[in-house]
Amino acid sequence: MKKFTLLFAAFLLIAGCSQKKTLTANLEGNWYVYKLIQDNIDKTATAPYSDTIKNYSVSFTSDGKFIEQNIWGPDTVLLPGTWEFQDANEKLALTDTVYKKRVYTIFNLEGNHVELRRNGQNRYLRKF
């Protein structure tokens, strides 16, 4: 019984590492928000959300770093930070000096699409 428990634990560890590598590869790259839902209402085309969405992008690297970019006319604001998966790779935590720590629940992180949920807001992102 002890051998079975040990083998099962090792299998779970290997499966978790494999899933994390796949998710990291899928997350890596440059993303933009194409749809924003706030409290079950589509805010994608509603100001000021629409202005924020069209000027926002985020880039993730495989070494756990990200850069959020907002372009406002002639000004560009860059916010660097770190990211990590949490809760069995079901959540994405972003940590930076301005917002401190933001944790999103991840849905459908496959290829060039991801949905991130936090505090009644659903952000749908695609890779450039």
C-alpha positions, 0 to 999 in steps of 0.5 A, spaced: 500 500 500 505 504 501 508 503 494 502 504 491 501 511 495 508 513 493 507 511 486 501 515 485 504 521 489 510 521 484 505 520 478 501 526 480 507 531 481 509 529 474 503 530 471 502 537 474 509 539 472 507 537 465 501 541 465 505 547 468 510 547 462 504 546 457 500 552 460 507 556 461 508 555 453 501 557 452 501 563 456 508 566 453 507 571 448 503 578 447 496 579 448 490 584 447 483 584 450 478 583 445 472 582 450 470 585 457 464 583 461 463 586 468 458 584 472 455 580 466 454 586 462 458 587 456 463 593 456 467 592 450 464 598 446 462 602 452 467 608 454 471 608 458 472 601 458 473 601 450 478 606 450 482 602 456 481 596 452 484 598 445 490 601 448 492 595 453 496 589 452 500 585 456 506 580 454 508 574 458 515 571 458 517 563 460 521 566 466 515 568 470 515 576 468 510 580 464 510 587 462 503 591 461 503 596 456 498 602 456 498 607 450 495 614 452 496 619 446 503 620 446 505 617 452 506 610 454 506 607 461 509 600 462 508 596 468 513 590 469 512 585 474 512 577 475 507 572 474 506 565 477 500 559 477 497 558 483 492 553 486 494 547 481 495 551 475 487 554 476 489 561 477 494 566 475 497 571 480 500 578 477 505 581 482 507 588 481 509 595 484 503 599 483 497 594 484 501 589 488 498 582 487 492 580 483 489 573 482 485 571 476 482 564 475 484 562 468 479 559 463 480 556 456 488 557 456 489 554 449 493 556 444 492 564 442 486 565 447 484 565 454 479 568 459 481 571 466 476 572 471 477 576 477 472 580 482 466 580 477 470 582 471 471 577 465 477 579 460 477 575 454 484 575 451 488 573 444 495 573 442 497 578 437 
